[in-house]
Amino acid sequence: MKPADDIIILGAGHNGLTCACYLARRGMRVRVLERRDRVGGAAVTEEFHPGYRNSTASYTVSLLQEQVIEDLGLRRHGLEIVERPLGNFVPGPEGEPSLALGPTPRDTARALAALSPRDAERLPAFEAMLEQGADLIRKTLLQTPPSGGGGLRDLPRLIRDARLLRHLDTEARRDLLALFSRSAGEILDEWFESDRLKAALGFDSIVGHYASPYTPGSAYVLLHHVFGGVNGKPGVWGHAIGGMGAISEAMAAEARRLGVSIETEAPVRAVTTEAWRGRRRVSGVELEDGRHLPTRRLAANVNPRLLYERLMAPDDLPRSFRERIQSYRCGSGTVRMNVALSELPRFRARPEPGPHHGSGIIIAPDLAYMDRAWRDARDEGLAGRPVVEMVIPSTLDDSLAPEGRHVASLFCQHFAPELPDGADWEDYRETAAQRVIDAVEAFAPGFADSILGRMTLTPADLEARFGLVGGDIFHGVLAPDQLYSARPLLGYGDYRGPVAGLYHCGSGAHPGGGVTGAPGYNAAREILRDRRRPGWPRRPDSD
């Protein structure tokens, strides 16, 4: 019997919805299955305290691809993204200066010159170096990497990638090598002397990265966070009116318009397979409610570890693949808090309301503070003084809180994905929350008293609620051995899994984490290519 669906997509997060839309536009019958009671995955807006709504997990916009926004008509479905009035604000400890970046390069230069005229002079050259690396990444975002498995299929992609590097001179290639291999801390220490500036830039190197800014490879994580933009302005960060759920809801509206069937509260128990041409191919999915839905194509918008270790039978996978995927590293070291506030925080350096309240507020005055937070978490499970980015979206969006009140997103690091000695995160949630509050209080006295209500999500909560294995917001560590052709595993970097008809369309595929839409876009293109081909490409470990 012919399956009712041409393809089933696991997970109605933004990448799953993106993939669904592109496939439906080409006439495919698409069904999306979502475990939760709403679409969006980690990009959702929820009420966390009576009368207060916020982006529950992912919380800010920059990396979402303009191509996806335009192709899916997201603005027609109500999506509006507004820019931050400032990029970042880094308050200093008591008696020390703070630093605000933006809104224009001239404003940044003026603010920085008060701390270090030398750094103000050097910053444009550093930003040009970063932009060169970011531009290279942009050119690969909506491209399929070589699979990494060799063979003729990889040859055109290898040639394409070589051409990207051909136009870089030797100095530019050296810079690129440093950004992909060295630590952010080392590079920033070589360029600058201001602690506030190094903190503002270095924070991006540990976002979702359970590491010190001095960990080799952290410079790439910094670079990963600068390839985006808002409303056609590169490098700018913004807010989706209505929260991150507005992005997902706009995508779902377009998917339904195109005829996509979206089922919520439809958790999948297992992916089923059958014998085919001497190997295995997808035959369908079993749901927790007992249904079996047949299909010969399946796109997984879930963490690769979740897919291969919990939803698939070990015997369905090649032995070498099964062994390697067990080493795929996950864990962000992240606690996410949402707080309802009676008033805006009053920072010692800038107590009155101002554009800094609409920026990314970084509670970590220097790189040593960030390094110490990671070392604490590594040794004890929880940072003594956590690194916190505070975003107060209600300064830009009055739909999230009652008049005169506010909501804040607190993105907090470092907290061990697994606590030492088998301790349970359920027993440490309040301890973690109090350390976060104390960290903010040290820079904004009175913050604790302004809290009317809060939600605290530990790494364990992020995994249970959103399927983020180890609480990993990126569906896998952004390290050199888990990027591009090696994401999720070398030989499988082209969005195809080891079972015929199985695809990766989530952040566990290139280009990795963040609300980009790129993995869903790219996976859809490869699915449509395979739809025209009989047979299936063989893999180096397919036996």
Beta strands, then each sheet from edge to edge (+ up, - down):
strand 1: 7-10
strand 2: 30-33
strand 3: 45-49
strand 4: 52-55
strand 5: 81-83
strand 6: 88-90
strand 7: 99-101
strand 8: 229-230
strand 9: 233-234
strand 10: 238-240
strand 11: 261-263
strand 12: 268-276
strand 13: 279-287
strand 14: 292-294
strand 15: 298-300
strand 16: 334-341
strand 17: 360-363
strand 18: 382-391
strand 19: 406-415
strand 20: 451-457
strand 21: 502-504
sheet 1: 11+ 2+ 1+ 15+ 21+
sheet 2: 3+ 4-
sheet 3: 5+ 10-
sheet 4: 7+ 6- 17- 18+ 19- 16+ 20-
sheet 5: 8+ 9-
sheet 6: 12+ 13- 14+
end
